[in-house]
Amino acid sequence: FRRVLFRSERTKLNLKQVVDLIKNRVIIFFDTETTGLDPREYFRLITEIAAVAYDTSTGERLGEYNKKAHLTNPVKARMEREKERVEKGEWPQGRKTIEDLLKMTSYHEGDTQYQEEKEMMQGFLDFVNSFQDKNPILVAHNAKFDMYQIGKSLEVHGLPKMPRYSVVDSLVITKNYLFPLLVAADKQAKGNRSEEHTSELQSRQYLVC
């Protein structure tokens, strides 16, 4: 992936300019569910991946992709060890087991098709690349995590790398723009913050690299 939206001292685009950037483009919102935070672990697995594409010029929903991966033997073995440690009271308090993560993400529910991870990732790659001629922009919440997981999965299975599409991280926009703007607007309404400060937040710039 080439472009990730984030705060930087090297300012280039404010939020309005980012919005202008995505006008008349295809946007693909995507998300992954995994067995953990570190894709380098031996029990690494993307358990589910979903994406939906929209044409921003018309609002038309162009297609969607949603698949789950069969649990691998390393994942099942890890789950058994985790279960034993939980039963013995040895599992760290507050730490999620893989089974906890599967329950949180409704892995065993719904009618989503299950595939081997390699097949699932190839399908995701094909879905995204089907819009390649439209130069799509990918959008995810905490995109750095999803990109890292996807990249590692493609590498492990010997699949082609994702083409160099632009990626926008909605988490960065939320943390650095929407939340501060809401706080500033609230303080302005109470007379504790100037209109100029709110305007400054609205023009706060980000780097698309």
Residue frames as a rotation matrix with the C-alpha (Angstrom) as fourth column:
PHE 1
0.580 0.815 0.000 0.00
0.815 -0.580 0.000 0.00
0.000 0.000 -1.000 0.00
ARG 2
-0.260 -0.749 0.609 1.32
0.745 -0.557 -0.367 3.44
0.614 0.359 0.703 -0.83
ARG 3
-0.524 0.064 0.849 -0.72
-0.184 -0.982 -0.039 6.09
0.832 -0.176 0.526 0.87
VAL 4
-0.101 0.483 -0.870 -1.76
0.932 0.352 0.087 6.29
0.348 -0.802 -0.485 4.51
LEU 5
0.260 0.277 0.925 -3.36
0.047 -0.960 0.275 9.41
0.965 -0.027 -0.262 5.91
PHE 6
0.318 -0.184 -0.930 -1.70
0.931 0.245 0.270 10.56
0.178 -0.952 0.249 9.11
ARG 7
0.986 -0.018 -0.168 -0.64
0.038 -0.945 0.325 13.67
-0.164 -0.327 -0.931 11.06
SER 8
0.250 -0.954 0.166 2.76
0.968 0.240 -0.080 14.98
0.037 0.181 0.983 10.14
GLU 9
0.035 -0.345 -0.938 4.88
0.315 -0.887 0.338 18.07
-0.949 -0.307 0.077 10.49
ARG 10
-0.941 -0.332 -0.069 5.15
0.019 -0.255 0.967 17.99
-0.339 0.908 0.246 6.68
THR 11
-0.137 0.990 -0.019 1.61
0.105 -0.004 -0.994 19.18
-0.985 -0.138 -0.103 6.09
LYS 12
-0.974 -0.162 0.157 0.08
0.155 0.026 0.988 18.72
-0.164 0.986 0.000 2.66
LEU 13
-0.521 0.851 0.070 -3.71
0.126 -0.005 0.992 18.28
0.844 0.526 -0.104 2.78
ASN 14
-0.768 0.419 0.484 -6.40
-0.604 -0.225 -0.764 19.44
-0.211 -0.880 0.426 5.17
LEU 15
-0.568 0.552 0.610 -9.56
0.191 0.809 -0.556 17.41
-0.800 -0.200 -0.565 5.62
LYS 16
0.453 0.759 -0.468 -11.51
-0.294 -0.368 -0.882 19.33
-0.842 0.537 0.056 2.98
GLN 17
0.003 -0.551 -0.834 -8.76
-0.995 -0.085 0.053 18.64
-0.100 0.830 -0.549 0.48
VAL 18
-0.886 -0.266 0.380 -8.82
-0.283 0.959 0.011 14.96
-0.367 -0.098 -0.925 1.42
VAL 19
-0.029 0.961 0.274 -12.57
0.161 0.275 -0.948 14.92
-0.986 0.016 -0.163 0.79
ASP 20
0.504 0.158 -0.849 -11.95
-0.711 -0.481 -0.512 16.55
-0.489 0.862 -0.130 -2.57
LEU 21
-0.538 -0.820 -0.196 -9.35
-0.811 0.440 0.384 13.88
-0.229 0.366 -0.902 -3.27
ILE 22
-0.825 0.197 0.530 -11.87
0.124 0.977 -0.171 11.06
-0.552 -0.076 -0.831 -2.99
LYS 23
0.120 0.898 -0.423 -14.58
-0.448 -0.331 -0.831 12.73
-0.886 0.289 0.362 -5.07
ASN 24
0.668 0.277 -0.691 -15.48
-0.742 0.173 -0.648 10.84
-0.060 0.945 0.321 -8.23
ARG 25
-0.498 -0.822 -0.275 -13.36
-0.789 0.561 -0.250 7.89
0.360 0.093 -0.928 -7.17
VAL 26
0.451 0.534 -0.715 -14.06
-0.102 0.827 0.553 4.34
0.887 -0.176 0.427 -6.10
ILE 27
-0.217 -0.452 0.865 -13.67
-0.935 -0.160 -0.318 3.85
0.282 -0.878 -0.387 -2.35
ILE 28
0.167 0.203 -0.965 -13.21
0.006 0.978 0.206 0.38
0.986 -0.040 0.162 -0.87
PHE 29
0.211 -0.025 0.977 -13.89
-0.957 -0.210 0.202 0.10
0.200 -0.977 -0.068 2.85
PHE 30
0.242 -0.177 -0.954 -12.21
-0.113 0.971 -0.209 -2.99
0.964 0.159 0.215 4.31
ASP 31
0.286 -0.129 0.949 -11.59
-0.956 -0.106 0.274 -4.70
0.065 -0.986 -0.154 7.63
THR 32
-0.176 -0.382 -0.907 -9.87
-0.247 0.909 -0.335 -7.81
0.953 0.165 -0.254 8.97
GLU 33
0.732 0.238 0.638 -10.36
-0.680 0.204 0.704 -10.03
0.038 -0.950 0.311 12.01
THR 34
0.040 -0.855 -0.517 -7.37
-0.503 0.429 -0.750 -11.99
0.863 0.290 -0.413 13.28
THR 35
0.595 0.092 -0.799 -6.13
0.473 0.763 0.440 -14.44
0.650 -0.639 0.410 15.90
GLY 36
0.348 -0.504 -0.790 -3.88
0.829 -0.229 0.511 -11.80
-0.439 -0.833 0.338 17.44
LEU 37
0.826 -0.024 -0.563 -2.03
-0.092 -0.991 -0.093 -8.53
-0.556 0.129 -0.821 17.03
ASP 38
-0.053 -0.962 -0.267 1.28
-0.697 -0.156 0.700 -9.89
-0.716 0.223 -0.662 15.75
PRO 39
0.807 0.429 -0.406 1.15
-0.583 0.471 -0.662 -11.54
-0.092 0.771 0.630 12.30
ARG 40
-0.077 -0.916 -0.394 4.61
-0.818 0.284 -0.501 -13.02
0.570 0.283 -0.771 12.91
GLU 41
-0.200 0.069 0.977 3.26
-0.809 0.550 -0.205 -15.50
-0.552 -0.832 -0.054 15.46
TYR 42
-0.971 -0.239 -0.005 3.16
-0.206 0.828 0.522 -19.15
-0.121 0.508 -0.853 14.36
PHE 43
-0.471 0.870 0.144 -0.61
0.748 0.480 -0.458 -19.22
-0.468 -0.108 -0.877 14.97
ARG 44
-0.707 0.133 -0.695 -1.12
-0.300 -0.946 0.124 -16.13
-0.641 0.296 0.708 12.78
LEU 45
-0.621 0.551 0.558 -4.39
0.781 0.501 0.373 -16.21
-0.074 0.667 -0.741 10.84
ILE 46
-0.829 0.551 -0.098 -6.77
-0.559 -0.823 0.101 -13.71
-0.025 0.139 0.990 9.31
THR 47
-0.756 0.562 0.335 -10.04
0.324 0.766 -0.555 -15.30
-0.569 -0.311 -0.761 10.39
GLU 48
0.323 0.882 0.344 -12.26
0.839 -0.099 -0.534 -12.97
-0.437 0.462 -0.772 8.36
ILE 49
-0.814 -0.486 -0.317 -11.89
0.280 -0.808 0.518 -10.24
-0.508 0.333 0.794 5.77
ALA 50
0.221 0.944 0.244 -14.61
0.867 -0.076 -0.492 -8.00
-0.447 0.320 -0.835 4.41
ALA 51
-0.836 -0.439 -0.328 -14.74
0.230 -0.825 0.516 -5.18
-0.498 0.356 0.791 1.90
VAL 52
0.297 0.913 0.281 -17.37
0.800 -0.077 -0.595 -3.06
-0.522 0.402 -0.753 0.19
ALA 53
-0.758 -0.619 0.207 -16.84
0.604 -0.547 0.580 -0.74
-0.245 0.564 0.788 -2.78
TYR 54
0.379 0.861 -0.338 -18.69
0.616 -0.508 -0.603 2.50
-0.691 0.020 -0.723 -3.56
ASP 55
-0.254 -0.324 0.911 -18.63
0.865 -0.498 0.064 4.96
0.433 0.804 0.407 -6.43
THR 56
-0.477 0.029 -0.878 -18.35
0.673 -0.631 -0.386 8.34
-0.566 -0.775 0.281 -4.69
SER 57
-0.988 0.103 -0.118 -19.71
-0.154 -0.776 0.611 10.19
-0.029 0.622 0.783 -7.73
THR 58
-0.357 0.906 -0.230 -23.08
-0.374 0.087 0.923 8.38
0.856 0.415 0.307 -7.59
GLY 59
-0.246 0.222 0.943 -23.15
-0.958 0.095 -0.272 6.71
-0.150 -0.970 0.190 -4.17
GLU 60
0.606 0.515 -0.607 -23.69
-0.660 0.751 -0.022 3.39
0.444 0.413 0.795 -5.93
ARG 61
0.268 -0.463 0.845 -22.62
-0.617 0.591 0.520 0.26
-0.740 -0.661 -0.128 -4.10
LEU 62
0.151 -0.307 -0.940 -20.43
-0.975 0.112 -0.194 -1.54
0.164 0.945 -0.282 -6.62
GLY 63
0.351 -0.040 -0.935 -19.84
-0.115 0.990 -0.086 -4.82
0.929 0.138 0.343 -4.84
GLU 64
0.441 -0.219 0.870 -18.75
-0.897 -0.126 0.423 -6.51
0.017 -0.967 -0.252 -1.65
TYR 65
0.032 -0.508 -0.861 -16.52
-0.196 0.841 -0.504 -9.31
0.980 0.185 -0.072 -0.43
ASN 66
0.132 0.033 0.991 -16.82
-0.988 -0.078 0.134 -11.18
0.081 -0.996 0.022 2.85
LYS 67
0.438 -0.067 -0.896 -15.17
-0.151 0.977 -0.147 -14.50
0.886 0.200 0.418 3.69
LYS 68
0.619 -0.285 0.732 -13.96
-0.754 0.043 0.655 -16.37
-0.219 -0.958 -0.188 6.76
ALA 69
-0.122 -0.778 -0.617 -10.97
-0.761 0.473 -0.445 -18.68
0.638 0.415 -0.649 6.98
HIS 70
0.758 0.256 -0.600 -10.97
0.087 0.872 0.482 -22.23
0.647 -0.417 0.638 8.33
LEU 71
0.691 -0.532 0.490 -8.97
-0.684 -0.262 0.681 -22.48
-0.234 -0.805 -0.545 11.54
THR 72
0.245 -0.712 -0.658 -5.56
-0.566 0.446 -0.693 -24.02
0.787 0.543 -0.294 10.90
ASN 73
0.539 -0.110 -0.835 -3.97
0.500 0.840 0.212 -26.80
0.678 -0.532 0.507 12.97
PRO 74
-0.608 -0.790 -0.087 -1.50
0.558 -0.346 -0.754 -24.37
0.566 -0.507 0.651 14.61
VAL 75
-0.498 0.513 0.699 -4.43
-0.579 -0.797 0.173 -22.14
0.646 -0.319 0.694 15.63
LYS 76
0.574 0.761 -0.303 -6.38
-0.312 0.545 0.779 -25.11
0.758 -0.352 0.550 17.04
ALA 77
0.144 -0.617 -0.774 -3.32
0.732 0.593 -0.336 -26.31
0.666 -0.518 0.537 18.96
ARG 78
-0.812 -0.429 0.397 -2.78
0.127 -0.792 -0.597 -22.84
0.570 -0.434 0.697 20.38
MET 79
-0.066 0.886 0.458 -6.43
-0.681 -0.376 0.628 -22.67
0.729 -0.270 0.629 21.42
GLU 80
0.607 0.241 -0.757 -6.10
0.237 0.854 0.462 -25.97
0.758 -0.460 0.461 23.30
ARG 81
-0.361 -0.824 -0.437 -3.05
0.766 0.006 -0.643 -24.71
0.532 -0.567 0.629 25.18
GLU 82
-0.729 0.159 0.665 -4.82
-0.309 -0.944 -0.113 -21.48
0.610 -0.288 0.738 26.03
LYS 83
0.350 0.935 -0.064 -7.84
-0.438 0.223 0.871 -23.42
0.828 -0.277 0.488 27.30
GLU 84
0.340 -0.314 -0.887 -5.63
0.665 0.747 -0.010 -25.52
0.666 -0.586 0.462 29.57
ARG 85
-0.738 -0.674 0.012 -3.97
0.496 -0.555 -0.667 -22.43
0.457 -0.486 0.745 31.01
VAL 86
-0.362 0.709 0.605 -7.35
-0.574 -0.681 0.455 -20.80
0.734 -0.183 0.654 31.61
GLU 87
0.587 0.643 -0.492 -8.60
-0.078 0.650 0.756 -23.90
0.806 -0.405 0.432 33.45
LYS 88
0.127 -0.649 -0.750 -5.45
0.882 0.419 -0.214 -23.95
0.454 -0.635 0.626 35.61
GLY 89
0.873 0.271 -0.406 -5.76
0.437 -0.804 0.403 -20.26
-0.217 -0.529 -0.820 36.35
GLU 90
-0.049 -0.995 -0.086 -2.49
0.692 -0.096 0.716 -19.53
-0.720 -0.025 0.693 34.58
TRP 91
-0.025 0.074 0.997 -3.87
0.931 -0.361 0.051 -17.31
0.363 0.930 -0.060 31.82
PRO 92
-0.906 -0.406 -0.118 -3.08
0.421 -0.841 -0.339 -13.58
0.039 -0.357 0.933 32.32
GLN 93
-0.103 0.913 -0.395 -6.08
0.765 -0.181 -0.618 -11.71
-0.636 -0.366 -0.679 33.69
GLY 94
0.327 0.362 -0.873 -7.67
-0.162 -0.889 -0.429 -9.43
-0.931 0.281 -0.232 31.12
ARG 95
-0.644 -0.608 -0.465 -5.86
-0.585 -0.001 0.811 -10.97
-0.493 0.794 -0.355 28.18
LYS 96
0.416 0.866 -0.276 -8.09
-0.830 0.238 -0.504 -12.29
-0.371 0.439 0.818 25.40
THR 97
-0.323 -0.413 0.851 -7.77
0.043 0.892 0.449 -15.87
-0.945 0.182 -0.270 24.23
ILE 98
-0.983 -0.004 -0.186 -8.25
-0.186 -0.034 0.982 -16.76
-0.010 0.999 0.032 20.58
GLU 99
-0.524 0.847 -0.090 -11.63
0.818 0.530 0.223 -18.21
0.237 0.043 -0.971 21.52
ASP 100
-0.081 0.452 -0.888 -12.55
0.577 -0.705 -0.412 -14.88
-0.813 -0.546 -0.203 23.10
LEU 101
-0.658 -0.250 -0.711 -11.59
-0.341 -0.742 0.577 -13.09
-0.672 0.622 0.402 19.88
LEU 102
-0.942 0.334 0.030 -13.63
0.205 0.504 0.839 -15.51
0.265 0.796 -0.544 17.78
LYS 103
-0.199 0.904 -0.379 -16.69
0.969 0.124 -0.214 -14.90
-0.146 -0.410 -0.900 19.96
MET 104
-0.207 0.054 -0.977 -16.20
0.240 -0.965 -0.104 -11.13
-0.948 -0.256 0.187 19.84
THR 105
-0.685 -0.157 -0.711 -16.10
-0.580 -0.474 0.663 -11.19
-0.441 0.867 0.234 16.03
SER 106
0.324 0.926 0.195 -19.00
-0.634 0.365 -0.682 -13.67
-0.702 0.097 0.705 15.66
TYR 107
-0.576 -0.687 -0.443 -16.73
-0.792 0.334 0.511 -16.11
-0.203 0.646 -0.736 13.85
HIS 108
-0.945 0.196 0.262 -19.04
0.195 0.980 -0.029 -19.09
-0.262 0.023 -0.965 14.40
GLU 109
-0.096 0.976 -0.194 -22.19
0.302 -0.157 -0.940 -17.15
-0.948 -0.149 -0.280 13.49
GLY 110
0.122 0.255 -0.959 -23.86
-0.695 -0.668 -0.266 -16.09
-0.709 0.699 0.096 10.26
ASP 111
0.759 0.248 0.602 -23.80
0.223 0.770 -0.598 -17.65
-0.612 0.588 0.529 6.82
THR 112
0.480 -0.679 -0.555 -20.45
-0.834 -0.550 -0.048 -16.28
-0.273 0.486 -0.831 5.60
GLN 113
0.907 -0.160 -0.389 -18.57
-0.095 0.823 -0.559 -18.75
0.410 0.544 0.732 3.44
TYR 114
0.588 -0.750 0.304 -15.51
-0.368 0.086 0.926 -20.43
-0.720 -0.656 -0.225 4.98
GLN 115
0.887 -0.398 -0.234 -12.38
-0.113 0.304 -0.946 -21.03
0.448 0.865 0.225 2.90
GLU 116
0.321 -0.889 -0.325 -8.71
0.944 0.272 0.188 -21.78
-0.079 -0.367 0.927 3.36
GLU 117
0.381 -0.159 -0.911 -6.91
0.286 -0.917 0.280 -18.54
-0.879 -0.367 -0.304 4.16
LYS 118
-0.702 -0.712 0.008 -4.94
0.211 -0.197 0.957 -18.57
-0.680 0.674 0.288 0.90
GLU 119
-0.498 0.606 0.620 -8.11
0.838 0.151 0.525 -18.87
0.225 0.781 -0.583 -1.17
MET 120
0.505 0.709 -0.493 -9.79
0.827 -0.561 0.039 -16.17
-0.249 -0.428 -0.869 0.92
MET 121
0.079 -0.569 -0.819 -6.89
0.158 -0.804 0.574 -13.75
-0.984 -0.174 0.026 0.45
GLN 122
-0.854 -0.327 0.405 -6.68
0.418 0.034 0.908 -14.42
-0.310 0.945 0.107 -3.28
GLY 123
-0.042 0.936 0.350 -10.38
0.974 -0.040 0.223 -13.61
0.223 0.350 -0.910 -3.50
PHE 124
0.556 0.181 -0.811 -9.86
0.522 -0.835 0.172 -10.34
-0.647 -0.519 -0.559 -1.62
LEU 125
-0.460 -0.823 -0.332 -6.97
0.133 -0.434 0.891 -9.44
-0.878 0.366 0.309 -3.90
ASP 126
-0.724 0.246 0.644 -9.09
0.688 0.201 0.697 -10.19
0.041 0.948 -0.315 -6.97
PHE 127
0.354 0.923 -0.150 -11.97
0.933 -0.359 -0.010 -8.09
-0.063 -0.137 -0.989 -5.60
VAL 128
0.351 -0.289 -0.891 -9.80
0.215 -0.901 0.377 -5.04
-0.911 -0.324 -0.254 -4.97
ASN 129
-0.674 -0.737 -0.058 -7.95
0.082 -0.152 0.985 -5.41
-0.734 0.659 0.163 -8.27
SER 130
-0.228 0.665 0.711 -11.22
0.960 0.274 0.052 -5.59
-0.161 0.695 -0.701 -10.18
PHE 131
0.848 0.501 -0.174 -11.41
0.485 -0.865 -0.129 -1.80
-0.215 0.025 -0.976 -9.64
GLN 132
-0.009 -0.982 -0.189 -7.77
0.732 -0.135 0.668 -1.20
-0.681 -0.133 0.720 -10.55
ASP 133
-0.432 -0.156 0.888 -8.62
0.848 -0.406 0.341 0.79
0.308 0.900 0.308 -13.66
LYS 134
0.565 0.698 0.440 -10.58
0.426 -0.703 0.569 3.21
0.707 -0.135 -0.695 -11.47
ASN 135
-0.441 -0.849 0.290 -7.58
0.098 -0.367 -0.925 3.89
0.892 -0.380 0.246 -9.20
PRO 136
0.530 0.808 -0.257 -9.48
0.329 0.083 0.941 3.01
0.781 -0.583 -0.223 -5.98
ILE 137
-0.352 -0.527 0.774 -8.81
-0.637 -0.470 -0.610 4.41
0.685 -0.708 -0.170 -2.53
LEU 138
-0.083 0.265 -0.961 -8.87
0.497 0.847 0.191 1.94
0.864 -0.461 -0.202 0.35
VAL 139
-0.121 0.146 0.982 -10.28
-0.684 -0.729 0.024 3.03
0.720 -0.668 0.188 3.70
ALA 140
0.128 0.142 -0.982 -9.90
0.509 0.840 0.188 1.24
0.851 -0.524 0.035 7.05
HIS 141
0.785 0.118 0.607 -10.09
-0.456 -0.553 0.697 2.07
0.419 -0.825 -0.381 10.75
ASN 142
0.395 -0.802 0.448 -6.55
-0.520 0.206 0.829 1.62
-0.757 -0.560 -0.336 12.09
ALA 143
0.910 0.067 -0.408 -5.40
-0.409 0.300 -0.862 0.85
0.065 0.951 0.301 8.55
LYS 144
-0.019 -0.999 -0.030 -1.79
-0.957 0.026 -0.288 0.27
0.289 0.023 -0.957 9.58
PHE 145
-0.327 -0.022 0.945 -2.84
-0.600 0.777 -0.190 -2.88
-0.730 -0.629 -0.267 11.46
ASP 146
0.645 0.672 0.364 -4.98
-0.133 0.567 -0.813 -4.23
-0.753 0.475 0.456 8.62
MET 147
0.739 -0.418 -0.529 -2.34
-0.634 -0.167 -0.755 -3.49
0.227 0.893 -0.388 6.01
TYR 148
-0.304 -0.895 0.326 0.32
-0.953 0.292 -0.085 -5.27
-0.019 -0.336 -0.942 8.05
GLN 149
-0.114 0.348 0.930 -1.88
-0.351 0.862 -0.366 -8.33
-0.929 -0.368 0.024 8.53
ILE 150
0.867 0.497 -0.030 -2.85
-0.174 0.245 -0.954 -8.48
-0.466 0.832 0.299 4.85
GLY 151
0.459 -0.775 -0.435 0.72
-0.844 -0.226 -0.487 -8.01
0.279 0.590 -0.758 3.68
LYS 152
-0.461 -0.640 0.615 1.99
-0.816 0.578 -0.010 -10.82
-0.349 -0.506 -0.789 5.92
SER 153
0.221 0.641 0.735 -0.79
-0.182 0.768 -0.615 -13.17
-0.958 0.002 0.287 4.84
LEU 154
0.921 0.096 -0.378 -0.08
-0.378 -0.017 -0.926 -12.56
-0.096 0.995 0.020 1.15
GLU 155
0.061 -0.991 -0.122 3.62
-0.966 -0.028 -0.256 -13.14
0.250 0.134 -0.959 1.80
VAL 156
-0.328 -0.162 0.931 3.09
-0.636 0.766 -0.091 -16.38
-0.699 -0.622 -0.355 3.74
HIS 157
0.382 0.618 0.687 0.96
0.101 0.711 -0.696 -17.85
-0.919 0.335 0.209 0.97
GLY 158
-0.578 -0.736 0.353 3.21
0.449 0.075 0.890 -16.71
-0.681 0.673 0.287 -1.85
LEU 159
0.401 0.801 0.444 0.53
0.879 -0.200 -0.434 -14.49
-0.259 0.564 -0.784 -3.32
PRO 160
-0.163 -0.461 0.872 1.23
0.712 -0.667 -0.220 -11.27
0.683 0.586 0.437 -5.25
LYS 161
-0.767 -0.132 -0.628 1.68
0.554 -0.631 -0.543 -8.09
-0.324 -0.764 0.557 -3.28
MET 162
0.386 0.908 -0.160 -1.17
0.750 -0.411 -0.518 -5.63
-0.536 0.080 -0.840 -3.20
PRO 163
0.017 -0.336 0.942 -0.73
0.819 -0.536 -0.206 -2.98
0.574 0.774 0.266 -5.89
ARG 164
-0.778 -0.482 -0.403 0.23
0.628 -0.624 -0.465 0.47
-0.028 -0.615 0.788 -4.64
TYR 165
0.098 0.904 0.416 -3.22
0.651 -0.375 0.661 1.86
0.753 0.206 -0.625 -3.92
SER 166
-0.559 -0.153 0.815 -3.90
-0.383 -0.824 -0.418 4.89
0.735 -0.545 0.402 -1.73
VAL 167
-0.157 0.471 -0.868 -5.07
0.760 0.619 0.198 4.08
0.630 -0.629 -0.455 1.80
VAL 168
-0.237 0.179 0.955 -6.90
-0.445 -0.894 0.057 6.42
0.863 -0.412 0.292 4.19
ASP 169
-0.675 -0.048 -0.737 -6.94
0.568 0.603 -0.560 5.66
0.471 -0.796 -0.380 7.92
SER 170
0.165 0.851 0.498 -10.24
0.131 -0.519 0.844 6.79
0.978 -0.074 -0.197 9.44
LEU 171
0.519 -0.048 -0.853 -8.83
0.843 0.190 0.502 6.29
0.138 -0.981 0.139 12.96
VAL 172
-0.575 -0.807 -0.136 -6.31
0.814 -0.581 0.007 9.06
-0.084 -0.107 0.991 12.37
ILE 173
-0.562 0.448 0.695 -9.02
0.137 -0.779 0.613 11.41
0.815 0.440 0.377 11.11
THR 174
0.499 0.819 -0.282 -11.22
0.382 0.085 0.920 10.59
0.778 -0.567 -0.270 14.10
LYS 175
0.339 -0.436 -0.834 -8.47
0.937 0.077 0.340 11.08
-0.085 -0.896 0.435 16.70
ASN 176
-0.571 -0.778 -0.262 -6.84
0.734 -0.627 0.260 14.16
-0.367 -0.044 0.929 15.22
TYR 177
-0.904 0.269 0.331 -9.77
0.007 -0.767 0.641 15.95
0.427 0.582 0.692 13.67
LEU 178
-0.082 0.996 -0.042 -13.28
0.138 0.053 0.989 14.86
0.987 0.075 -0.142 14.67
PHE 179
0.265 0.180 -0.947 -12.75
0.918 0.253 0.305 14.49
0.295 -0.950 -0.098 18.44
PRO 180
-0.659 -0.544 -0.520 -10.81
0.682 -0.724 -0.107 17.76
-0.318 -0.425 0.847 18.86
LEU 181
-0.836 0.382 0.394 -13.32
0.013 -0.704 0.710 19.56
0.549 0.599 0.583 16.66
LEU 182
0.151 0.936 -0.317 -16.26
0.444 0.222 0.868 18.33
0.883 -0.272 -0.382 18.74
VAL 183
0.048 -0.222 -0.974 -14.52
0.994 -0.090 0.069 19.40
-0.103 -0.971 0.216 21.96
ALA 184
-0.895 -0.438 -0.087 -13.66
0.420 -0.891 0.172 22.81
-0.153 0.117 0.981 20.47
ALA 185
-0.534 0.774 0.341 -17.22
0.064 -0.364 0.929 23.29
0.843 0.518 0.145 19.21
ASP 186
0.314 0.648 -0.694 -18.60
0.756 0.270 0.596 22.41
0.574 -0.712 -0.405 22.63
LYS 187
-0.247 -0.495 -0.833 -16.27
0.889 -0.457 0.008 24.86
-0.384 -0.739 0.553 24.37
GLN 188
-0.949 -0.067 0.310 -17.06
0.225 -0.829 0.511 27.53
0.223 0.555 0.802 21.80
ALA 189
-0.103 0.992 0.071 -20.78
0.325 -0.033 0.945 27.05
0.940 0.121 -0.319 22.48
LYS 190
0.521 0.248 -0.816 -20.04
0.839 0.027 0.544 27.56
0.157 -0.968 -0.194 26.19
GLY 191
0.939 -0.132 0.317 -17.93
-0.109 -0.990 -0.090 30.60
0.325 0.050 -0.944 25.47
ASN 192
0.677 -0.714 0.178 -14.65
-0.120 0.132 0.984 28.96
-0.726 -0.688 0.004 26.45
ARG 193
-0.269 -0.772 0.575 -13.09
0.580 0.347 0.737 28.63
-0.769 0.532 0.355 23.01
SER 194
-0.269 0.113 -0.957 -12.83
-0.463 -0.886 0.026 31.06
-0.844 0.450 0.290 20.11
GLU 195
0.813 0.576 0.085 -14.37
-0.131 0.324 -0.937 30.59
-0.568 0.750 0.339 16.69
GLU 196
0.442 -0.730 -0.521 -10.86
-0.881 -0.245 -0.404 31.11
0.168 0.638 -0.751 15.28
HIS 197
-0.478 -0.639 0.603 -9.62
-0.748 0.656 0.102 28.01
-0.461 -0.402 -0.791 17.11
THR 198
0.221 0.646 0.731 -12.45
0.002 0.749 -0.662 25.92
-0.975 0.148 0.164 15.67
SER 199
0.907 0.080 -0.414 -11.60
-0.389 -0.221 -0.894 27.21
-0.163 0.972 -0.169 12.22
GLU 200
-0.031 -0.996 -0.089 -7.97
-0.999 0.029 0.031 26.25
-0.028 0.090 -0.996 12.79
LEU 201
-0.362 -0.033 0.932 -9.02
-0.320 0.943 -0.091 22.69
-0.876 -0.331 -0.352 13.58
GLN 202
0.665 0.710 0.229 -11.10
0.014 0.296 -0.955 22.59
-0.746 0.639 0.187 10.41
SER 203
0.832 -0.405 -0.380 -8.07
-0.508 -0.278 -0.815 23.55
0.224 0.871 -0.437 8.35
ARG 204
0.260 -0.752 0.606 -5.64
-0.608 0.360 0.708 21.27
-0.750 -0.552 -0.364 10.23
GLN 205
0.368 -0.179 -0.912 -3.51
-0.902 0.168 -0.397 19.52
0.224 0.969 -0.100 7.68
TYR 206
0.575 -0.162 0.802 -2.52
-0.193 0.926 0.325 15.91
-0.795 -0.342 0.501 7.13
LEU 207
-0.351 -0.756 -0.553 -0.01
-0.829 -0.023 0.559 14.22
-0.435 0.654 -0.618 4.92
VAL 208
0.825 0.461 0.327 -1.03
-0.216 0.792 -0.572 11.81
-0.523 0.401 0.752 2.19
CYS 209
-0.017 -0.968 -0.251 2.16
-0.831 -0.126 0.543 10.11
-0.557 0.218 -0.802 1.11
